[in-house]
Amino acid sequence: MLRTGRSPVYLVVTGIETEQGGGTAQASSFLLSDVRLADGSVFNDNVTVTLSVVPKNPTVATTAINAVTLTRYRVRFRRADGRNTPGVDVPYGFDGALNATISAGSSQGVAFEIVRHQMKLEPPLKNLAGFNDAGARSISGLGFLSTIAEITIWGRDQNGNEVTVTTSVDVHFADLADS
């Protein structure tokens, strides 16, 4: 608990669900990200992280000042084999804004993008698509790219103390068969 900051509460990830863009798949504990549909369109992929605000000292009553307002998140991708050059081996990471407040002793799901549209139009994800520059089907797709997305979420309690939590989820990129 000493390393969790000055706040009297801390964040705990109690669940994570991903959802493939375009409404084509059910929520899952991992993500199969389709880099391009048959018509050439791309969709962002989303994640819902369920967070709880837990008091460090469970014998002390919590008040409204112990609520945590989430302010931002960061997504970074890495591979298990150590090849982690952004834009070459893995997609570039990014930061995004959040604005949700969770009361102490409560939990709440927050949804945000884990794979943005433009990431699928840049290497290395672009290299997975089985399309040529004119949009015609080709056999140039390179297969799968398996990564681990590391998600860090920041917030502040109502007294201004920073809290943070990090979680991970498997993300597998490919030019999947369209149904």
ZANUFI-792621 format. One record per residue (C-alpha): x, y, z; residue in one letter; residue number from 1. Coordinates in steps of 0.001 Angstrom, whole numbers, m for minus. Layout:
residues N
REC     east    north       up  res    n
REC        X        Y        Z    a  NUM
...
This chain:
residues 179
REC     east    north       up  res    n
REC        0        0        0    m    1
REC     2900     2373      522    l    2
REC     3559     2468    m3229    r    3
REC       m4     3352    m4205    t    4
REC      313     7091    m3561    g    5
REC     m988     9480     m925    r    6
REC    m4685     8929    m1537    s    7
REC    m6632     7022     1148    p    8
REC    m8129     4901    m1675    v    9
REC    m6766     2956    m4623    y   10
REC    m8134     1661    m7936    l   11
REC    m8666    m2038    m8624    v   12
REC    m9493    m3506   m12036    v   13
REC   m12341    m5963   m11470    t   14
REC   m13083    m6761   m15103    g   15
REC   m12152    m6072   m18697    i   16
REC   m14143    m6705   m21881    e   17
REC   m13171    m5893   m25449    t   18
REC   m15454    m5391   m28409    e   19
REC   m14488    m5638   m32059    q   20
REC   m15473    m2599   m34099    g   21
REC   m18373    m2581   m36506    g   22
REC   m20673    m4472   m34141    g   23
REC   m19579    m7806   m35590    t   24
REC   m18658    m9675   m32419    a   25
REC   m19651   m10204   m28811    q   26
REC   m17708    m8777   m25902    a   27
REC   m14712   m10918   m24939    s   28
REC   m11820   m11059   m22476    s   29
REC    m9416   m10730   m25434    f   30
REC    m9639    m8885   m28746    l   31
REC    m9554   m10237   m32289    l   32
REC    m9076    m6994   m34202    s   33
REC   m10027    m7069   m37886    d   34
REC    m7664    m4657   m39644    v   35
REC    m9884    m4200   m42695    r   36
REC   m13314    m5369   m43861    l   37
REC   m13951    m6774   m47342    a   38
REC   m15221    m3377   m48546    d   39
REC   m11994    m1724   m47334    g   40
REC   m13558       18   m44334    s   41
REC   m11962      110   m40896    v   42
REC   m13502      372   m37435    f   43
REC   m12104     1251   m34060    n   44
REC   m12151    m1438   m31349    d   45
REC   m13310     m659   m27825    n   46
REC   m12655    m1867   m24309    v   47
REC   m14679    m1563   m21128    t   48
REC   m12613    m1633   m17947    v   49
REC   m14552    m2109   m14721    t   50
REC   m12865     m335   m11810    l   51
REC   m13485     m310    m8080    s   52
REC   m12392     2373    m5639    v   53
REC   m11204      605    m2496    v   54
REC   m10209     2257      796    p   55
REC    m6682     1488     1977    k   56
REC    m7931     1286     5556    n   57
REC   m11195     m677     5538    p   58
REC   m11965      269     9147    t   59
REC   m12309     3987     8320    v   60
REC   m15600     5217     6875    a   61
REC   m15369     6615     3343    t   62
REC   m16890     9940     2345    t   63
REC   m17499    11839     m882    a   64
REC   m13932    13177     m732    i   65
REC   m12727     9607    m1380    n   66
REC   m14447     9425    m4791    a   67
REC   m12034     9163    m7723    v   68
REC   m12450    11126   m10942    t   69
REC   m10766     9379   m13865    l   70
REC    m8911    11808   m16109    t   71
REC    m6967     9923   m18779    r   72
REC    m5733     6602   m20070    y   73
REC    m2777     5295   m22053    r   74
REC    m2598     2244   m24318    v   75
REC      772      719   m25227    r   76
REC     1336    m2450   m27238    f   77
REC     4097    m4996   m26766    r   78
REC     4966    m8422   m28052    r   79
REC     6085   m11374   m25970    a   80
REC     9141   m11934   m28197    d   81
REC    10609    m8532   m27290    g   82
REC    10237    m6981   m30762    r   83
REC     8488    m3792   m29708    n   84
REC     9439     m948   m32062    t   85
REC     6295     1209   m32481    p   86
REC     5222     1535   m36113    g   87
REC     7356    m1462   m37112    v   88
REC     6679    m4372   m34752    d   89
REC     3667    m3044   m32852    v   90
REC     1168     m203   m33336    p   91
REC     1972     3187   m31827    y   92
REC      577     3734   m28350    g   93
REC    m1652     6666   m27518    f   94
REC    m3284     8624   m24692    d   95
REC    m6940     9525   m24355    g   96
REC    m9176    11519   m22032    a   97
REC   m11616    10090   m19498    l   98
REC   m14222    11809   m17377    n   99
REC   m15963     9515   m14919    a  100
REC   m16240     9641   m11143    t  101
REC   m16430     6483    m9040    i  102
REC   m17468     6657    m5385    s  103
REC   m15367     4887    m2775    a  104
REC   m16656     1374    m2212    g  105
REC   m18288     1331    m5665    s  106
REC   m17363      m14    m9059    s  107
REC   m18084     1276   m12537    q  108
REC   m17282      330   m16111    g  109
REC   m15591     2896   m18340    v  110
REC   m15479     2392   m22099    a  111
REC   m12914     3804   m24508    f  112
REC   m10985     2985   m27674    e  113
REC    m8224      412   m27473    i  114
REC    m7517      368   m31246    v  115
REC    m8161     3573   m33172    r  116
REC    m9204     3762   m36833    h  117
REC    m5976     5375   m38024    q  118
REC    m3851     2639   m36413    m  119
REC    m5261      177   m38956    k  120
REC    m4133     2440   m41807    l  121
REC     m497     2602   m40623    e  122
REC     2241      m40   m40362    p  123
REC     2405    m2638   m38973    p  124
REC    m1392    m3169   m39051    l  125
REC    m1703    m1903   m42616    k  126
REC      726    m4668   m43638    n  127
REC    m1713    m7317   m42389    l  128
REC    m4519    m6284   m44734    a  129
REC    m4986    m8396   m47833    g  130
REC    m5630    m5363   m50034    f  131
REC    m3506    m3466   m52492    n  132
REC    m3482      329   m52717    d  133
REC    m6383      315   m55186    a  134
REC    m8549    m1605   m52717    g  135
REC    m8525    m4834   m54740    a  136
REC    m8200    m8142   m52912    r  137
REC    m4684    m9571   m52930    s  138
REC    m2778   m12246   m51058    i  139
REC     m303    m9830   m49518    s  140
REC    m1692   m10047   m45973    g  141
REC     1003   m11246   m43588    l  142
REC    m1146   m13209   m41132    g  143
REC    m1504   m12465   m37424    f  144
REC      148   m10005   m35086    l  145
REC     m323   m10987   m31445    s  146
REC      248    m8279   m28858    t  147
REC     m432    m7442   m25255    i  148
REC    m2123    m4076   m24762    a  149
REC    m1045    m2449   m21522    e  150
REC    m3674       13   m20297    i  151
REC    m2878     2578   m17621    t  152
REC    m5678     4677   m16128    i  153
REC    m5112     7844   m14083    w  154
REC    m7432     9719   m11779    g  155
REC    m7551    11949    m8708    r  156
REC    m9480    11678    m5503    d  157
REC   m11527    14734    m4528    q  158
REC    m8631    15976    m2387    n  159
REC    m6309    16084    m5439    g  160
REC    m4263    12944    m4740    n  161
REC    m3346    11027    m7889    e  162
REC    m4339     7368    m8236    v  163
REC    m3417     5020   m11052    t  164
REC    m3904     1426   m12101    v  165
REC    m2488     m686   m14928    t  166
REC    m3997    m3748   m16566    t  167
REC    m3349    m5804   m19700    s  168
REC    m5351    m7601   m22366    v  169
REC    m4396    m9776   m25347    d  170
REC    m4994    m8153   m28744    v  171
REC    m4607   m10242   m31905    h  172
REC    m4613    m8332   m35199    f  173
REC    m5407    m9961   m38548    a  174
REC    m7351    m9534   m41755    d  175
REC   m10167   m11772   m40545    l  176
REC   m12701   m13405   m42825    a  177
REC   m15800   m11231   m43177    d  178
REC   m19081   m13033   m42738    s  179
